[in-house]
Amino acid sequence: MEAKDDLCFLAQGIICLGPAIRSGCGETCIRTNVPCRGCFGPVEGVDDAGAKFVSGLAALIGPETEEDAQKTIDGIADLAGYCYRFGLPSASLKHKNKEK
């Protein structure tokens, strides 16, 4: 499926971190019709852009049932990897305790 350049990626069902990241990068990805990966970091006041994006995505897809939600989640290859490509070290994800 080719993305329409005059319509939001998310509205087309294409994962894009644009709504959860800082502006100022010049929108190089978006201007070349490529979904944003979040390389410029989170917006001011957001400590965990990945979690913020997942929250926003959940609001956008608005599944009516748990099965619908699971189907959508299963359809996204490596959501955590995409959301945390540039921000995992500062994410609020629980870290494995190496002392155990």
N, C-alpha and C positions, 0 to 999 in steps of 0.2 A: 504494500500500500504506500503510495506516495503522499506525503503530507502537503496540505494546502498552505501556502505561505501567508494567507490572509486570515487564518483561523488559529486560535490557541492550540498548541500541541495537546494539552490535557483534554480539551473539548473534542479532539480527534481520537482520543484513546491512546495517546503516545505519552509515555512517562517523561516529564520535564521538570527539573527543579527550579525553574524560573521564579515561581511565586515565593520560594523560601530562601532565596539567596540575595546577597548584596548586589546592588547595581554599581556600575562604574567600570565594568570590564569592557564596555563598548558593545556588549551583546553580540560578540563575534559569532558565537554558535548560532544564535537565533537568526541573525542576518544571513547566514549561509544555509538556513533551513535545517539546522541540526538541533535537537533538544538540548537544553542547558544541563550541564553536569555539576554545577555548583562550584566551579573553581575559584570564584572570587570570595567565597566564604559566606557565612550567615548574615542576615540583616542585623543591625544594631539591636541589642537587647535579647537576642536569641542565642542561647548557649549551645543548643543542639539542633542544627539545621535539619539533620536527618529525621529526628523525631517530629519536628515541626512540620516537615513535608508529609510524613506518614499521616499525621493528624489531619492536615489539609486534604490529602488524597482521600482519606476515609470520608470526610465531609462531602467531597465532590462526587464520589461514586454512590454514596447513600444507598447501600444495599438494603433490601427489604427483609431478607432472611439471613441467618448465619451461613446457610449453604451458598447464597449469592456472594457473600463476603469472601468465603473460602475459595470459591471459584475464581473470583477476581485476583485474590492474593496468589493462588496457584498459577495464574496466567502471567505473573510478573517474574521473569528470570532474575534472580539475585537482587531483590529489592534492597536488602541491607548493603550490599556491595555498591549499588548505584547511589544510594542516599548518603553513604559514608565514604565515598571515594576520596574526598579531600579532608574530611572532618573526623574520622574515627578516633584519632588520638585525644581529641577533646570532647568526645561524645559522652553521654550519660549512660551508655550501655554498661551493664555490670561486667566487671573485669574478672577473669578467672584468678582465683587465689592460688598462687604457686606454692604456698606453704602446706597445703593439704596433701 
